[in-house]
Amino acid sequence: MHGPVHRTFVVVDVENSSRLSNPEITAMRSNLYRILDEVTDRTGSVVANDDRGDGCLLVLELPVLEVLDKVVESVVAGVRAHNHTVDPLEWIRVRVAVHEGYVNRDDRGWSSDALTATFRLNETSVVKGTLKNASRAVGVVVVSDVVYQGVVRHNYRPTVTAAEYRSADIRTSEGEVRAWLRVPGYPAPPLPVNAAEPVRTTTKQAVRADEFGSIKANNMIIGDVRARTIIGGDNRGGSRE
């Protein structure tokens, strides 16, 4: 058993993957992992990943600011580039959740409550509803309140700015948690109408999301991924946002 280490977590899931046929799922996975491989092949800080069938969980040594600036923006750019080359019926739209915290690693993989929280962020109805409302978008990005307060709100970089985010208070089995959403290419995320009830906040409009199903608290990641250096950056051009 190793001691706890601090890592950044990224969960990428594909919208409406359960509606795909088996051949369509195979094609979607091939395209998604090609995009993710192109991102991770440029970084030396991806220490593990977990295949989730319709998505992937990455554990990274990069600080969360670098992850938001480089990894997340490169994933968004990769999905956008893919969608420009295929028929709209073959478009990929993704939900990307980002969190950071300590994890433990044993012989079977990685586990922690921070890791579990990242999955929960990505599965909320408000995140899914926001992407559904953003018909021109290639994805929605959701970050934890820890990430927002520690990094995003300070506007350190042009690709990581607080003005694009809106907050949502989400009920979980552990209580209410705050999350922050953005939709690349939109000045503000189109939050679901049924999640528009204002709640306690002094900085941004907050919304309430319905409670979602439970997720096991022992999510683990098996295996190591080694890569090189990432080139990130924003790519917001094009009409298929």
C-alpha positions as CSV (number, residue, x, y, z in Angstrom):
1,M,0.0,0.0,0.0
2,H,1.4,3.4,-1.0
3,G,0.7,6.7,0.8
4,P,-1.8,9.2,-0.6
5,V,-0.7,11.5,-3.5
6,H,-2.3,14.6,-4.9
7,R,-3.5,14.3,-8.5
8,T,-5.8,16.0,-11.0
9,F,-8.8,13.9,-12.3
10,V,-10.5,14.3,-15.7
11,V,-13.6,12.2,-16.6
12,V,-14.7,12.3,-20.2
13,D,-18.1,10.7,-21.2
14,V,-19.9,10.7,-24.5
15,E,-23.5,12.0,-24.7
16,N,-26.3,9.5,-25.3
17,S,-23.9,6.6,-25.8
18,S,-26.6,4.2,-24.4
19,R,-28.7,4.9,-27.5
20,L,-26.0,3.6,-29.9
21,S,-25.9,0.2,-31.5
22,N,-23.0,-2.1,-30.9
23,P,-21.3,-1.2,-34.2
24,E,-21.9,2.5,-33.4
25,I,-20.4,2.2,-30.0
26,T,-17.3,0.5,-31.5
27,A,-16.9,3.4,-33.9
28,M,-17.5,6.0,-31.2
29,R,-14.9,4.4,-28.9
30,S,-12.4,4.3,-31.7
31,N,-12.8,8.0,-32.5
32,L,-12.9,9.0,-28.8
33,Y,-9.7,7.1,-27.9
34,R,-8.0,8.4,-31.0
35,I,-8.7,12.0,-29.7
36,L,-7.6,11.1,-26.2
37,D,-4.5,9.3,-27.4
38,E,-3.5,12.4,-29.4
39,V,-3.8,14.5,-26.2
40,T,-2.1,12.1,-23.8
41,D,0.7,11.3,-26.3
42,R,1.8,14.9,-25.9
43,T,2.0,14.8,-22.1
44,G,4.3,13.1,-19.6
45,S,2.0,13.6,-16.7
46,V,-0.8,11.1,-17.3
47,V,-0.1,8.4,-14.8
48,A,-3.2,6.2,-15.2
49,N,-6.4,5.8,-17.2
50,D,-9.6,3.8,-16.9
51,D,-11.7,2.7,-19.8
52,R,-15.4,3.3,-18.9
53,G,-16.9,1.9,-22.1
54,D,-18.4,5.2,-23.2
55,G,-15.7,7.3,-21.8
56,C,-12.4,7.5,-19.9
57,L,-11.0,8.7,-16.5
58,L,-7.5,10.2,-16.5
59,V,-5.4,10.7,-13.5
60,L,-2.7,13.3,-14.1
61,E,0.3,14.7,-12.3
62,L,-0.2,18.1,-14.0
63,P,-1.5,20.9,-11.8
64,V,-5.2,21.6,-12.4
65,L,-4.5,24.9,-14.1
66,E,-2.4,23.1,-16.7
67,V,-5.1,20.5,-17.1
68,L,-7.8,23.0,-17.8
69,D,-5.5,25.1,-20.1
70,K,-4.0,22.2,-22.0
71,V,-5.7,18.9,-21.6
72,V,-9.3,20.0,-21.5
73,E,-8.9,22.5,-24.3
74,S,-7.1,19.9,-26.4
75,V,-9.9,17.4,-25.9
76,V,-12.5,20.0,-26.9
77,A,-10.4,21.0,-29.9
78,G,-10.0,17.3,-30.9
79,V,-13.7,16.6,-30.7
80,R,-14.5,19.7,-32.7
81,A,-11.9,18.8,-35.4
82,H,-13.4,15.3,-35.6
83,N,-17.0,16.6,-36.0
84,H,-15.9,18.8,-38.8
85,T,-14.9,15.7,-40.8
86,V,-18.0,13.5,-40.3
87,D,-21.7,13.6,-40.9
88,P,-23.8,15.2,-38.1
89,L,-25.1,11.7,-37.2
90,E,-21.6,10.7,-36.3
91,W,-20.7,13.7,-34.2
92,I,-19.3,13.2,-30.7
93,R,-20.4,15.4,-27.8
94,V,-18.7,15.0,-24.5
95,R,-19.1,15.8,-20.8
96,V,-15.8,16.7,-19.2
97,A,-15.5,16.8,-15.4
98,V,-12.4,18.1,-13.6
99,H,-11.5,17.8,-9.9
100,E,-8.3,17.4,-7.8
101,G,-7.4,15.8,-4.5
102,Y,-5.6,13.0,-2.9
103,V,-5.8,9.4,-4.0
104,N,-4.4,6.1,-2.6
105,R,-2.9,3.5,-4.9
106,D,-2.7,-0.2,-4.1
107,D,-2.0,-3.3,-6.2
108,R,-5.4,-3.1,-7.9
109,G,-5.4,0.6,-8.8
110,W,-6.4,4.0,-7.4
111,S,-9.3,5.0,-5.1
112,S,-10.5,8.0,-3.0
113,D,-13.5,10.1,-2.3
114,A,-12.1,12.9,-4.6
115,L,-12.0,10.4,-7.4
116,T,-15.6,9.3,-6.8
117,A,-16.6,13.0,-6.6
118,T,-15.3,13.5,-10.2
119,F,-17.6,10.8,-11.5
120,R,-20.6,12.3,-9.6
121,L,-20.0,15.7,-11.1
122,N,-20.1,14.3,-14.6
123,E,-23.3,12.3,-14.1
124,T,-25.5,15.1,-12.7
125,S,-28.8,15.9,-14.5
126,V,-27.8,19.6,-14.7
127,V,-24.6,18.8,-16.6
128,K,-26.4,16.5,-19.0
129,G,-29.3,19.0,-19.4
130,T,-26.9,21.8,-20.1
131,L,-25.2,19.9,-23.0
132,K,-28.6,18.9,-24.3
133,N,-29.6,22.6,-24.4
134,A,-26.3,23.6,-26.1
135,S,-27.2,22.2,-29.6
136,R,-24.2,23.8,-31.3
137,A,-21.6,22.7,-28.6
138,V,-19.2,19.9,-28.8
139,G,-19.2,19.5,-25.0
140,V,-19.7,20.8,-21.5
141,V,-17.0,21.2,-18.9
142,V,-17.9,21.0,-15.2
143,V,-15.4,21.7,-12.4
144,S,-15.6,21.3,-8.6
145,D,-15.9,24.2,-6.3
146,V,-12.4,23.5,-5.1
147,V,-11.1,23.9,-8.7
148,Y,-13.2,27.0,-9.3
149,Q,-12.3,28.8,-6.1
150,G,-8.6,27.9,-6.3
151,V,-7.9,28.4,-10.0
152,V,-10.8,29.5,-12.3
153,R,-12.0,32.6,-10.5
154,H,-8.5,34.1,-10.6
155,N,-8.5,34.3,-14.4
156,Y,-4.8,33.2,-14.7
157,R,-5.1,32.4,-18.4
158,P,-7.2,33.4,-21.4
159,T,-8.5,29.8,-21.7
160,V,-9.5,29.6,-18.0
161,T,-11.7,32.5,-17.2
162,A,-14.5,32.8,-14.6
163,A,-16.8,34.8,-16.9
164,E,-17.8,31.7,-18.9
165,Y,-18.8,29.6,-15.8
166,R,-22.1,29.5,-13.9
167,S,-22.6,27.6,-10.6
168,A,-25.0,24.8,-9.7
169,D,-25.8,23.4,-6.2
170,I,-26.2,19.7,-6.7
171,R,-27.8,17.3,-4.1
172,T,-25.8,14.1,-3.5
173,S,-26.1,11.3,-1.0
174,E,-23.4,13.1,1.1
175,G,-25.3,16.5,0.9
176,E,-25.3,19.5,-1.3
177,V,-22.2,20.3,-3.3
178,R,-21.3,23.3,-5.6
179,A,-20.2,22.8,-9.2
180,W,-19.3,25.2,-12.0
181,L,-20.2,24.7,-15.6
182,R,-19.1,26.2,-18.9
183,V,-19.9,25.4,-22.6
184,P,-16.9,26.1,-24.9
185,G,-18.1,28.5,-27.6
186,Y,-21.0,29.9,-25.5
187,P,-20.7,33.1,-23.5
188,A,-22.6,31.3,-20.7
189,P,-23.9,27.7,-20.3
190,P,-27.6,27.2,-21.2
191,L,-28.6,25.7,-17.9
192,P,-31.8,23.6,-17.8
193,V,-34.9,25.6,-17.1
194,N,-36.0,23.2,-14.3
195,A,-32.6,23.8,-12.6
196,A,-33.0,27.6,-12.5
197,E,-34.0,28.0,-8.8
198,P,-31.5,30.6,-7.3
199,V,-29.7,29.5,-4.2
200,R,-27.1,31.0,-1.8
201,T,-24.3,32.7,-3.6
202,T,-22.8,36.2,-3.8
203,T,-20.8,35.9,-7.0
204,K,-22.7,33.9,-9.7
205,Q,-26.2,32.7,-10.3
206,A,-26.6,29.3,-8.8
207,V,-29.0,26.5,-9.7
208,R,-30.3,23.4,-8.1
209,A,-30.1,20.0,-9.8
210,D,-32.1,16.9,-9.0
211,E,-30.5,14.2,-7.0
212,F,-28.9,11.6,-9.2
213,G,-28.3,7.9,-8.7
214,S,-25.6,6.6,-6.4
215,I,-22.1,5.8,-7.6
216,K,-19.9,3.3,-5.9
217,A,-17.3,5.0,-3.7
218,N,-14.5,2.6,-4.7
219,N,-13.9,3.6,-8.3
220,M,-10.4,2.4,-9.2
221,I,-8.0,2.8,-12.1
222,I,-5.7,0.0,-13.2
223,G,-2.6,0.4,-15.3
224,D,-0.1,3.1,-16.2
225,V,0.1,5.4,-19.2
226,R,3.3,7.0,-20.1
227,A,3.5,9.8,-22.7
228,R,5.4,12.9,-23.7
229,T,4.6,16.6,-23.9
230,I,1.2,18.2,-24.5
231,I,0.5,21.2,-26.7
232,G,-2.8,22.7,-25.7
233,G,-4.5,25.9,-26.4
234,D,-8.0,27.0,-27.4
235,N,-9.6,26.4,-30.7
236,R,-12.9,28.0,-30.7
237,G,-13.3,28.6,-34.4
238,G,-15.8,26.8,-36.6
239,S,-19.5,26.6,-36.8
240,R,-20.1,23.2,-35.0
241,E,-19.7,24.4,-31.5
